[in-house]
């Protein structure tokens, strides 16, 4: 007998699970708590239903924000692959899916007001507007998500207690967009710059009215599709030299009394925030948004370059999600083994232990600094994911470690015990689910 009971004394996401000889009882204050209890019950039962003991579990998460990001711009993921990714998140009680689906290399979301976006920028190949790259060959390769498909993913994730946060990355990372719409690039702009990924001319111009007209069209449609309070606008990796020889930006700077292009970026972000506010959305962005000036703080920023960047943002009053590449970027290789897939641009590796032993609260600071720390997030960028069998290898078992540091209080974390649980409890589950995990970590 399964009995579900509402208990308003429990916190959001928390639950009490009791198994006795005749019943399973779940107490929770909300649907999220019930979901988390059922996941725990499933984990217990799938190990060996015949040996389930009578027990009571009282559990609540360390952080409300337990996220995982996926880049589907560099490599296109099918609907089935995204649903499988969401299932993997749900298996370990992660509850925020950060969906990155536009970048320098592709535009993968249907915008009905601009059908040419997906008609021209969703595929790469010979004789296409975008050249082959990241493992794609001469034939046109790629795809996009219709608005109906995006709604389907939102509903699929919601049924698994996961909120979907969409990302439209601006003002940088817009190489594909600028190729399609040259009017978004001032003809007289003689600025010379190149992004860290090697793309020239990949930034929207904040001084052009056409920029905001285009963004209003796009963001208005995205805001309706995704019910999340947040819409992520990127704001990362704007190359040095951007706008420095733009007459329109020069005029804007004189009018506004600006001395630097960092002020211009902040001006741009604040204008976009006003568009989002009219649409009922709060702004999410990467950490650069908090470093180049002050924007409104009702949303959040993600710290990706390191924990210190997140601490700096917290001190300024921003809400912060920690995702330092040194601990939480799962596109980074897990070891220096010759056949280990993944990137090494951080000049290091991200083995399982490095994920598990990351403590977002480890700095010797006044606890009040952390009052706006929302939680932690893993990131999986897609450049090297031309072979989709690599996805689970890069995620597992690191995503399990991410789940534990997001859920379990630091004082209760123990890596030696985690390693034992990994072999005795998690590995059999991964085998049964035919998940292509990294064997080296076991």
ZIBEL-V927433 format. One record per residue. RES is the residue in one letter. PHI is phi in whole degrees, 0 to 359 (* if undefined). PSI is psi as a letter, one per 40 degrees, with the letter a starting at -180 (* if undefined). D_FIRST is the distance of its C-alpha to the first C-alpha in whole Angstrom. Layout:
RES_PHI_PSI_D_FIRST / RES_PHI_PSI_D_FIRST
This chain:
X_*_h_0 / X_255_h_4 / X_240_h_6 / X_252_h_10 / X_227_h_13 / X_279_h_17 / X_221_g_19 / X_290_e_23 / X_284_e_24 / X_275_i_22 / X_284_i_25 / X_304_h_25 / X_79_e_23 / X_279_i_21 / X_202_i_18 / X_233_h_16 / X_244_h_13 / X_237_h_12 / X_245_h_10 / X_235_a_10 / X_289_e_10 / X_238_e_7 / X_203_i_5 / X_239_h_6 / X_246_h_8 / X_236_h_11 / X_246_h_14 / X_202_i_17 / X_272_e_20 / X_207_i_20 / X_298_d_19 / X_301_d_21 / X_296_d_19 / X_298_d_16 / X_302_d_17 / X_297_d_18 / X_295_d_15 / X_292_d_14 / X_296_d_17 / X_299_d_17 / X_298_d_13 / X_298_d_15 / X_298_d_18 / X_294_d_16 / X_292_d_15 / X_285_e_18 / X_290_d_20 / X_188_g_19 / X_301_d_15 / X_289_e_16 / X_249_e_18 / X_293_h_15 / X_269_i_16 / X_293_h_14 / X_199_i_15 / X_227_h_16 / X_242_h_17 / X_247_h_20 / X_218_i_21 / X_207_i_24 / X_281_i_26 / X_294_d_30 / X_236_i_31 / X_291_d_30 / X_263_h_32 / X_232_g_31 / X_250_i_33 / X_213_h_34 / X_258_i_37 / X_218_h_38 / X_266_h_42 / X_251_e_42 / X_275_d_46 / X_292_d_48 / X_229_h_45 / X_281_h_44 / X_251_h_40 / X_290_i_39 / X_301_d_36 / X_297_d_33 / X_292_d_35 / X_291_d_34 / X_296_d_30 / X_296_d_30 / X_299_d_31 / X_296_d_29 / X_300_d_26 / X_296_d_28 / X_295_d_28 / X_298_d_24 / X_303_d_23 / X_238_f_25 / X_62_f_24 / X_283_i_27 / X_229_e_28 / X_228_h_31 / X_255_h_33 / X_269_h_37 / X_257_h_38 / X_260_h_42 / X_229_e_43 / X_222_i_47 / X_194_a_50 / X_304_d_53 / X_263_e_52 / X_186_i_51 / X_233_h_49 / X_240_e_46 / X_237_h_45 / X_289_h_46 / X_239_h_48 / X_297_d_49 / X_287_e_52 / X_223_g_53 / X_298_d_52 / X_294_d_55 / X_302_d_53 / X_279_d_50 / X_293_d_53 / X_250_d_55 / X_243_e_53 / X_269_e_50 / X_236_i_52 / X_237_i_54 / X_162_i_57 / X_299_h_60 / X_72_e_62 / X_264_i_59 / X_297_d_60 / X_250_h_57 / X_286_i_59 / X_299_i_56 / X_193_i_55 / X_53_f_52 / X_94_e_52 / X_282_i_53 / X_259_a_56 / X_298_d_58 / X_298_i_56 / X_305_h_54 / X_217_h_51 / X_144_a_48 / X_160_i_46 / X_211_i_45 / X_251_h_42 / X_290_i_42 / X_296_d_41 / X_295_d_38 / X_293_d_37 / X_296_d_37 / X_297_d_35 / X_298_d_32 / X_294_d_32 / X_302_d_31 / X_291_d_29 / X_298_d_27 / X_292_d_27 / X_301_d_26 / X_295_e_23 / X_247_f_23 / X_60_f_23 / X_236_h_27 / X_267_h_30 / X_259_h_33 / X_250_h_37 / X_278_i_40 / X_236_h_43 / X_248_h_46 / X_277_h_49 / X_216_i_52 / X_278_e_55 / X_277_a_55 / X_57_f_53 / X_241_f_55 / X_303_d_57 / X_300_d_56 / X_300_d_56 / X_291_d_60 / X_292_d_61 / X_283_d_59 / X_240_g_61 / X_299_d_64 / X_293_e_64 / X_278_e_62 / X_242_h_64 / X_300_h_67 / X_300_d_70 / X_272_e_73 / X_287_h_70 / X_259_e_72 / X_297_i_69 / X_242_h_69 / X_205_i_65 / X_214_h_63 / X_288_i_59 / X_297_d_58 / X_275_e_56 / X_101_e_60 / X_265_h_60 / X_269_i_63 / X_56_f_63 / X_238_f_59 / X_239_h_59 / X_296_i_59 / X_263_h_62 / X_289_e_61 / X_266_e_64 / X_262_h_64 / X_302_d_63 / X_299_d_61 / X_300_d_59 / X_284_d_57 / X_297_d_57 / X_296_d_56 / X_296_d_53 / X_299_d_52 / X_299_d_52 / X_292_d_49 / X_294_d_47 / X_297_d_47 / X_283_d_45 / X_297_d_43 / X_298_d_42 / X_284_d_41 / X_287_d_39 / X_253_h_37 / X_285_e_35 / X_306_i_35 / X_294_e_37 / X_248_i_39 / X_228_h_42 / X_273_h_43 / X_244_e_47 / X_71_b_48 / X_75_e_51 / X_258_i_51 / X_53_f_54 / X_290_h_57 / X_292_i_60 / X_295_h_63 / X_102_e_66 / X_301_h_64 / X_68_e_66 / X_293_d_69 / X_237_f_71 / X_263_h_70 / X_301_d_72 / X_295_d_69 / X_291_d_68 / X_300_d_71 / X_297_d_72 / X_301_d_68 / X_297_d_69 / X_296_d_72 / X_294_d_70 / X_266_e_67 / X_74_f_69 / X_274_i_67 / X_251_d_69 / X_224_i_66 / X_288_e_64 / X_298_d_61 / X_294_d_62 / X_294_d_62 / X_299_d_58 / X_297_d_57 / X_303_d_59 / X_299_d_57 / X_297_d_54 / X_293_d_54 / X_296_d_55 / X_294_d_52 / X_301_d_50 / X_293_d_52 / X_298_d_51 / X_295_d_47 / X_298_d_47 / X_296_d_48 / X_269_e_45 / X_79_f_43 / X_244_i_42 / X_260_i_43 / X_267_h_45 / X_251_i_43 / X_201_i_46 / X_284_i_47 / X_299_d_48 / X_303_d_52 / X_298_d_51 / X_267_e_51 / X_259_d_54 / X_255_e_57 / X_150_a_57 / X_261_h_55 / X_243_i_52 / X_297_i_50 / X_251_f_47 / X_280_e_44 / X_264_b_43 / X_208_i_42 / X_238_i_44 / X_254_h_43 / X_271_h_45 / X_245_d_46 / X_281_d_49 / X_166_i_48 / X_299_d_46 / X_299_d_50 / X_298_d_50 / X_292_d_46 / X_296_d_48 / X_300_d_51 / X_293_d_49 / X_300_d_47 / X_296_d_50 / X_276_e_51 / X_98_e_48 / X_279_i_46 / X_282_h_42 / X_229_h_42 / X_249_h_40 / X_275_h_41 / X_212_f_41 / X_298_h_44 / X_302_d_45 / X_293_e_46 / X_229_d_42 / X_236_e_40 / X_263_h_42 / X_272_e_40 / X_279_e_43 / X_284_h_45 / X_301_i_46 / X_269_e_44 / X_197_i_47 / X_264_e_50 / X_301_i_50 / X_300_d_52 / X_256_e_49 / X_277_h_47 / X_286_i_46 / X_127_i_46 / X_263_i_49 / X_223_f_51 / X_293_e_53 / X_276_e_51 / X_60_f_54 / X_196_a_51 / X_241_i_47 / X_237_g_44 / X_287_i_42 / X_306_d_39 / X_298_d_40 / X_293_d_42 / X_289_d_39 / X_297_d_37 / X_271_e_39 / X_283_h_40 / X_238_h_40 / X_299_e_40 / X_253_f_41 / X_278_e_43 / X_290_i_47 / X_278_g_48 / X_236_i_48 / X_301_h_48 / X_305_d_44 / X_296_d_45 / X_298_d_46 / X_267_e_42 / X_297_d_41 / X_257_e_41 / X_283_h_40 / X_281_d_37 / X_157_a_35 / X_229_i_36 / X_209_h_36 / X_270_i_37 / X_231_h_40 / X_228_h_40 / X_275_i_44 / X_259_e_44 / X_307_d_48 / X_260_e_47 / X_263_f_44 / X_297_d_46 / X_254_h_44 / X_292_e_41 / X_292_e_39 / X_284_d_41 / X_301_d_38 / X_293_d_35 / X_299_d_38 / X_286_d_39 / X_282_d_35 / X_257_h_34 / X_266_e_33 / X_298_d_35 / X_293_d_32 / X_291_d_30 / X_296_d_33 / X_301_d_33 / X_301_d_29 / X_291_d_30 / X_287_d_33 / X_279_d_31 / X_257_d_28 / X_264_h_29 / X_301_i_32 / X_302_d_35 / X_296_d_35 / X_263_e_32 / X_277_h_33 / X_210_h_35 / X_293_d_36 / X_298_d_36 / X_293_d_33 / X_300_d_32 / X_298_d_34 / X_294_d_32 / X_298_d_29 / X_301_d_30 / X_283_d_31 / X_279_d_28 / X_248_d_25 / X_281_d_27 / X_300_d_29 / X_300_d_27 / X_294_d_25 / X_298_d_28 / X_295_d_29 / X_297_d_26 / X_276_e_26 / X_57_f_30 / X_275_h_31 / X_277_g_35 / X_281_i_35 / X_284_h_38 / X_295_d_38 / X_304_d_41 / X_288_e_39 / X_254_*_37
